[in-house]
Amino acid sequence: MTKLSQFRIKIPNELVALHPVQHRDEARLLVVHKDSGNIEHRVFKDVVDYFSDGDVFVFNDTKVFPARLCGNKEKTNAFIQVFLLRELNPDLRLWDVLVDPARKIRIGNKLYFGEDNSMVAEVIDNTTSRGRTLRFLYDGDHENFKRDLYDLGKTPLPDDFIKLRDIQPEDAENYQTIYAKKEGAVVAPASGLHFSRELMLRLQIKGIVPSYLTLHCGLCNCADIDVEDLTKYKMDSEQMFVSEELVKTVNTAKNDGSKVCAVGTSVMRALETAVCTNGMLKPYDGWTNKFIFPPYDFSVATSMIANFYSSESQLLMMTAAFGGYENIMNAYHEAIKEKYRFGIYGDAILII
């Protein structure tokens, strides 16, 4: 399945969830059995029913930071939106950013943020593949700088989402997993948003082992794919870390014949990046631009939790690669018929 058009699905706008359910673990859960293609309709907290003592859930503990800044350009006072991507140099206050509208920004321009223009940045490079490099002009120490910068920022909900509604204060909590720990993501690992503290406790009581890796989800998760031939598509790189502890936990489970569940596409990408040729996991500290679409042979995870993603997205492609193209397409059509909720605050799929 190497053509973009093979992943085109008409998803009614009214099925895109604009708000999460009241309780994270009470979203709906569509269960897909890979071998048979059979489908079950459950509630997300029922996920524990499909796993046993010794099985492993792998979570992504990346933490979303308030990456959207709204400001004004010097002299013209034109409205400018800046999307922080990553900090390049803490000492020099350098950041890799996207600027909108980009065409109006030149090297040397100053941008002002905050009601009293308390934060100032200067454009020092506009030739990077990711947009612009800004140097923030700030006299205090790095800790105070980050605090003030983040106080000005807003939750980085995807562009397609904020066309449907404004960012709200509660999004800061809702758009973050309960186990988020390591700051660096500008996109939430949305499949993990369904886990509540109560559900995590139920997993542990049953003997299911929670384990964590880090992959800082970037805007490539929301990017449109602009080629019909998927073999020609290149993803941006994302930073990731797989620890010795996780490697030991996952490899032990594999050797024991226990299940390994990847919670989300970011976890699946990280596992497939850090796997050896013998199918065992190895520690990893680096970057990945791995793009997974059908057909693909997975080496680590035996099951996967995913959300209902948008048409023609690389997230949908990875889900289809793991669950089987026909199975996942059938599941999406069933979900539309049964009015499941799509998107970052939508319902979930368990593929077993």
C-alpha positions in Angstrom: 0.0 0.0 0.0 2.3 2.7 -1.2 -0.1 5.3 -2.5 -1.4 8.2 -0.5 -4.9 7.9 -2.0 -5.3 4.5 -0.5 -5.6 6.1 2.9 -8.2 8.6 2.0 -11.3 8.4 4.3 -14.2 10.8 4.5 -14.6 11.6 8.1 -17.6 13.7 9.0 -16.7 17.0 10.7 -19.2 16.4 13.4 -17.2 13.3 14.5 -14.1 15.3 15.3 -14.0 15.6 19.1 -13.5 19.2 20.3 -13.3 18.3 23.9 -12.2 15.1 25.8 -14.7 13.0 27.7 -15.1 13.9 31.4 -13.1 10.9 32.6 -10.1 10.0 30.5 -10.6 6.2 30.7 -14.3 6.4 29.7 -13.7 7.1 26.0 -14.9 4.4 23.7 -12.6 1.6 22.7 -12.8 -0.3 19.4 -10.9 -3.6 19.6 -9.6 -5.1 16.4 -8.4 -8.7 16.3 -5.6 -8.8 13.7 -5.9 -12.5 12.8 -9.7 -12.6 12.3 -10.5 -9.0 11.6 -13.3 -9.3 14.3 -14.3 -6.1 16.0 -15.5 -5.5 19.6 -17.0 -2.3 21.0 -15.8 -1.5 24.6 -15.0 1.3 27.0 -11.3 2.3 27.2 -10.9 1.2 30.8 -11.8 -2.4 29.7 -8.3 -2.5 28.0 -7.1 -4.4 31.1 -9.3 -7.4 30.2 -7.0 -8.2 27.2 -3.7 -8.5 29.2 -2.3 -10.6 31.9 0.4 -10.8 34.6 3.8 -10.1 33.1 2.6 -8.3 30.0 4.2 -4.9 29.3 2.7 -1.6 28.4 5.3 0.9 26.8 4.4 4.5 27.3 5.9 7.7 25.9 6.7 10.0 28.8 7.4 13.1 26.8 5.9 16.4 28.1 4.2 19.0 26.0 5.3 22.6 26.6 3.3 25.8 25.7 4.9 26.3 22.3 2.5 28.8 20.7 3.4 32.5 21.1 1.4 35.4 19.8 3.2 38.7 19.2 3.8 41.7 16.9 6.4 42.7 14.5 8.4 45.9 15.1 7.4 49.1 13.3 4.4 47.6 11.5 2.9 46.0 14.6 1.6 43.2 12.4 0.3 40.2 14.2 2.8 37.3 14.3 2.4 33.8 15.6 5.5 31.9 16.6 5.6 28.1 17.2 8.5 27.1 19.3 10.0 23.8 18.0 13.2 23.3 20.1 15.8 25.1 22.1 19.1 25.1 20.2 21.4 26.9 22.6 20.2 27.7 26.2 23.1 30.1 26.9 22.4 32.2 23.7 18.6 31.8 24.0 18.4 30.4 20.5 15.3 28.6 19.4 14.2 26.8 16.2 10.7 28.1 15.4 8.0 28.4 12.8 6.7 31.9 12.1 3.3 32.7 10.6 3.1 34.6 8.3 6.6 33.6 7.4 6.9 35.7 4.2 6.9 39.0 6.2 9.8 38.1 8.4 13.4 39.0 7.6 16.8 38.5 9.3 17.2 41.3 11.8 13.5 41.9 12.5 12.5 42.1 16.1 9.3 40.5 17.4 7.5 41.5 20.6 5.5 39.3 22.9 3.3 40.0 26.0 0.9 42.8 26.8 3.8 45.1 27.7 6.2 43.7 25.1 8.1 42.1 27.9 9.7 39.5 25.7 11.7 40.5 22.7 13.2 38.2 20.0 15.4 38.9 17.0 15.3 36.9 13.8 18.9 35.7 13.1 18.4 33.1 10.4 15.6 32.4 8.0 17.2 29.8 5.8 16.7 26.7 8.0 14.6 23.8 6.6 12.3 24.2 9.7 11.6 27.9 9.3 13.5 30.5 11.4 16.0 30.8 14.2 15.2 33.4 16.9 17.4 34.8 19.6 15.5 36.0 22.6 16.9 39.1 24.2 16.7 38.4 27.9 19.0 39.5 30.7 18.0 37.0 33.5 19.1 33.5 34.1 18.0 30.5 32.0 15.5 29.3 34.6 13.7 32.6 34.8 13.8 33.0 31.0 12.1 29.6 30.4 9.5 30.5 33.0 8.7 33.8 31.5 8.7 32.4 28.0 6.3 29.6 28.9 4.0 32.0 30.8 3.5 33.8 27.5 2.9 30.5 25.6 -0.3 28.6 24.9 -1.0 24.9 24.5 0.2 23.8 21.1 -3.0 22.2 19.8 -2.7 21.4 16.1 -3.6 24.0 13.5 -6.5 22.0 12.1 -7.9 21.7 15.6 -7.8 25.4 16.5 -9.6 26.2 13.3 -12.6 24.5 14.9 -12.3 26.2 18.4 -10.1 28.4 20.4 -7.4 27.2 22.9 -8.9 27.1 26.4 -7.2 27.1 29.8 -8.2 23.5 30.5 -6.3 22.4 27.4 -3.0 22.7 29.3 -4.1 19.8 31.5 -6.2 17.9 29.0 -3.5 17.9 26.3 -1.0 16.2 28.5 -0.7 12.6 29.6 -0.8 12.0 33.4 2.7 10.4 33.3 4.3 13.2 31.2 7.8 13.8 32.6 10.4 14.9 30.1 9.7 18.2 28.4 10.2 18.5 24.7 7.0 17.7 22.7 5.0 20.1 20.7 2.4 17.4 19.9 0.9 15.2 22.6 1.2 11.4 22.3 -2.6 11.3 22.1 -3.2 7.6 22.6 -1.8 8.1 26.1 -4.4 10.7 27.0 -6.9 7.9 27.8 -5.0 6.6 30.8 -6.2 7.8 34.2 -4.4 7.3 37.5 -7.1 4.8 38.4 -6.5 2.8 35.2 -2.8 2.8 35.8 -3.3 1.4 39.2 -5.6 -1.3 37.8 -2.9 -2.3 35.3 -0.3 -2.7 38.1 -2.7 -4.6 40.4 -3.2 -7.1 37.5 0.6 -7.5 37.2 0.9 -5.6 33.9 4.2 -3.8 33.8 4.3 -0.1 32.9 7.5 1.0 31.1 8.6 4.2 29.6 10.6 5.6 26.7 10.8 9.2 25.4 10.1 10.5 22.0 9.6 14.2 21.7 6.7 14.4 19.2 7.1 17.1 16.6 4.9 18.8 14.0 5.7 16.0 11.5 2.8 14.1 13.2 0.4 16.8 11.9 2.1 17.4 8.5 0.3 16.8 5.3 1.9 14.3 3.0 2.4 15.9 -0.4 3.4 12.9 -2.5 1.3 10.2 -3.9 4.1 7.7 -3.9 4.8 7.1 -0.1 8.2 5.7 -0.8 9.3 9.2 -1.7 8.1 10.9 1.5 10.7 12.0 4.1 9.6 12.7 7.7 11.3 15.2 9.9 13.4 13.8 12.7 12.3 13.5 16.3 14.5 13.1 19.3 14.2 9.8 21.3 15.6 7.9 24.2 15.4 4.2 25.0 16.9 3.3 28.4 18.7 0.1 29.5 15.8 -0.4 32.0 13.2 -0.4 29.2 15.3 -2.7 27.1 15.6 -5.2 29.9 11.9 -5.1 30.6 10.8 -5.5 27.0 13.3 -8.2 26.1 12.5 -10.2 29.2 8.8 -10.1 28.3 9.6 -11.2 24.7 11.7 -14.1 25.9 8.9 -15.1 28.3 6.3 -15.0 25.6 4.4 -12.1 27.3 2.6 -9.4 25.4 4.2 -6.0 24.6 1.7 -3.2 24.0 2.9 0.0 22.3 0.8 2.9 23.6 0.6 5.1 20.5 2.4 5.6 17.2 5.3 7.4 18.8 6.1 4.4 21.0 5.8 2.1 18.0 8.2 4.3 15.9 10.7 4.4 18.8 10.6 0.7 19.3 11.1 0.0 15.6 14.0 2.4 15.5 15.8 0.8 18.5 15.3 -2.8 17.5 18.2 -5.1 16.5 18.2 -7.4 13.6 17.4 -10.3 15.9 14.2 -8.7 17.0 15.5 -7.6 20.5 15.5 -4.1 21.7 18.7 -2.1 22.3 19.4 1.2 24.2 19.1 4.3 22.0 19.9 8.0 22.4 19.4 9.9 19.1 16.9 10.8 16.4 14.5 9.0 14.2 12.7 9.9 11.0 11.3 6.4 10.5 8.2 6.4 8.3 6.1 3.3 8.6 3.4 2.3 6.2 2.1 -1.0 4.8 3.5 -3.5 4.3 5.8 -3.6 7.2 7.1 -6.3 9.5 7.0 -5.3 13.2 9.6 -6.8 15.5 8.8 -5.7 19.1 5.2 -4.9 20.0 2.5 -7.6 19.9 -0.4 -5.2 20.4 -1.0 -1.5 19.9 -3.2 1.3 21.2 -4.0 4.1 18.7 -6.5 7.0 18.3 -8.7 7.6 15.3 -6.5 9.7 13.1 -7.2 12.0 10.1 -7.5 10.9 6.5 -4.2 10.4 4.7 -2.1 10.9 7.8 1.1 9.0 8.5 -0.4 8.0 11.9 -3.2 6.2 10.1 -0.7 4.5 7.8 1.3 3.2 10.8 -1.9 1.9 12.4 -2.8 0.2 9.1 0.6 -1.3 8.8 0.3 -2.9 12.3 -3.4 -4.0 12.2 -3.6 -4.9 8.5 -4.8 -2.5 5.9 -8.2 -4.1 5.3 -8.8 -4.6 9.0 -8.1 -0.9 9.9 -10.0 0.5 6.9 -13.0 -1.7 7.9 -12.6 -0.5 11.5 -12.6 3.1 10.5 -15.8 2.7 8.4 -17.4 0.9 11.4 -16.3 3.7 13.7 -17.9 6.3 11.4 -21.1 4.3 11.3 -21.1 3.9 15.1 -20.2 7.6 15.5 -16.9 7.2 17.3 -15.1 10.4 18.1 -12.0 11.2 16.0 -8.9 13.3 16.6 -6.7 14.2 19.6 -9.6 14.2 22.0 -11.4 11.3 20.4 -11.8 7.6 21.1 -9.3 4.7 20.8 -8.4 1.5 19.0 -6.8 -1.5 20.6 -5.2 -3.8 18.0 -4.4 -7.3 19.4 
